[in-house]
């Protein structure tokens, strides 16, 4: 029972350590025997037996930040004789109680020094060394758990003589024990939080978190507590969580809109000797709507001319609000009824100003001063602060009306409606309009009609009294209303003019007889029965009597003896036509003409006669008309409307296809023509090459240019250089004759230099070479100067004496090119 209980307790550990136990050299032999009772099968029996004990795994511990001068002892690999055969659970479980051992045991060492212990893995040979004889492990370097918390190594036991492994190597771990050498750090800073003003005490603001690199599972080195160093009057911090809360309820953004807190984090749970770190937390106080709008003044004064148009701005006022953002949004309204009739107030969304405009025209003569009460109200009122008072304020806007010379005013101002009978005589009075000067009592006013509104001159107006009379015959059926514009001007100031619309309604008289309404045709079947209603008729009348229409229907006198149809007056201004007999035959008579007399109610009573055409048609048994004449049956062989529509659609599609093909051909033809034109343009080559310059040695013989001044030295007698001098210009020969000295070109050089400086300083000279530009290319140029002054061609024997005959403008040039010839010395 004890063995089964122990196996049950270790069942979970067996699964976790099975792979490790197998790799550590454990082996099992399982024998299974079984005997079957009925079928002579052997019953399965299992037994576990340890063959050989190899390594026993343990952990070593070493303290970090060791500052001693000697290597730090870690643990020992020693020889242990194995005489106990543990169970499978014992092999995989660490000791139940007691401190962990610092030894790794092997069975192969008999204590005779025949075994050599070695280690390999992380830090083996550098950080960790082992004594080959004793198996002692030492740490040679200072370890830091925050950099690496453990090291995994492998231990080997080898024969000292043959260096063969006596047993399979075993893996073990050296853990670095933590000490409190790392202070807490706020890694998520800088911290910026916000809280609404006037928040209650304990309102959560934000949370700060400090991290400690020490081992949180060992001691209290990583247990951090928080406290406030600066700003504890207004805010607190939770000691364990770092949650910052408000400590007062009167935070006012309008007084101070941000606070700087210094929060400290201390490890070792705040005990003495713990390390600490701090950070700065910025807390912004956000605005709430706790301030009502206020007008800086209790009264504003404006003035406005009485002639200002409706919608003209009178002025702007603004109420201030200590809040910010949307909490300053406000709306304005006019509180008094009188001011609301004459003025309107709107809110400028950008500036939050109240814009007061004219809603109704002002009148100096009626009232000269208006006091308007304007109220400002916050749009977004927070009900939490309703006890602070009303979030609205009022001011008085006083508007003074200035008098101006106004045009006459019509009464009524909105226009006049007059009525006249359409049969009124010429000159009959239609009505009278009245206008007065508002600035002066009994001031004379003159009236006229705007001819653009009465081009036919149907009406006339008396210029003094304003009486409108009829000037032309009226016809209500042509125009039932006439809208004219009457103008009134001051007799003393014709610039003051006003307009008023006058609408004249033409009253109807009965001057048009009633007529039958369309259609004037009806159809009956050949087998119609007596008394059958075949058609209902109505009338139209262009007149509109005030009491409404009433029409009377009867057959005309010439149709009173009619034996085919009767007329039935329905008494609602309509009548019905009924058959009087049966058996109509359309082949005998297919059309009947029925005259009908219609009379209106007047006064005076007017009448007219209309003819109703009745066709006799052939019908199917259901009474549907099939044909109304003898030739109608031939029409059935023609195409139906649906077939005609289909035929038209097909023709339309063919036309569209033809147009599409023509368009494509034209497009391709145009494209090919454009390609040909592009080819022609591509073949046009522009030749604007000015030559390859001095470096182009292929096009020109550069030797001639290079040897312009390559003269042989004049040594010896004059006769030796005589042939060379004959090829030079005469004035150069003169300079070189006699003593054989070279010609002096300093005069020409100075002149050219002067011209070059003048040309370079002249801004009007074009940016290219011209005749007056002289330049010297320098000695480095193979061609030297191209100026005619410096041309020393061997074939230049031209006489420039003719330049002296060209006048004073070429005198200086003649002096350079045609100087006096010095006499040549004899040889």
Secondary structure, DSSP 8 states (H G I E B T S, - for coil): -HHHHHHHHTHHHHHHHHHHHHHTT--B------B-SSS--B-------B--------EEEEESS---SS-EEEEEEEE--------HHHHHS--SSS----EEEESS--SSS-EEEEEEETTBTTTEEE-TTT-EEEE-S---TTT-SEEEEEEEEEETTT--BSS--EEEEEEEE--S----B-TT-SEEEEEETT--TT-EEEE---B--S-TTSTTTT--EEEEEE-TTTEEE-TTT-EEEES-S---TTT--EEEEEEEEESGGG-TT--EEEEEEEEEEE--S-S--EES-SEEEEEEETT--TT-EEEEEEEE-SS-GGGG-EEEEE-SHHHHHHEEEEE-TTT-EEEEEESS---TTT-SEEEEEEEEEESS--GGGGGG--SEEEEEEEEEEE------EEESTT-EEEEEETT--TT-EEEE-EEE-TTSTT--EEEEE-GGG-TT--EEE-TTT-EEEE-S---TTT-SEEEEEEEEEESS-TT-EEEEEEEEEEE--S-S--EE-S--EEEEETT--TT-EEEEEEEE-S---TT---EEEEE-GGGTT-SSEEEEE-SSSEEEEEESSS---TTT--EEEEEEEEEE--SS--EEEEEEEEEEEEE-TT--EEESSGGGGGGGGS--HHHHHHHHHHHHHHHHHHHHHHHHHHHHHHHHHHHHHHHHHHT---------GGG-TTTS-HHHHHTTT------S-HHHHHHHHHTS-HHHHHHHSSS------HHHHHHHHHHHHHHHH-TTS-SS--TT------TTSTT----GGG---TT-----GGGGGG-GGGHHHHHHHS---------
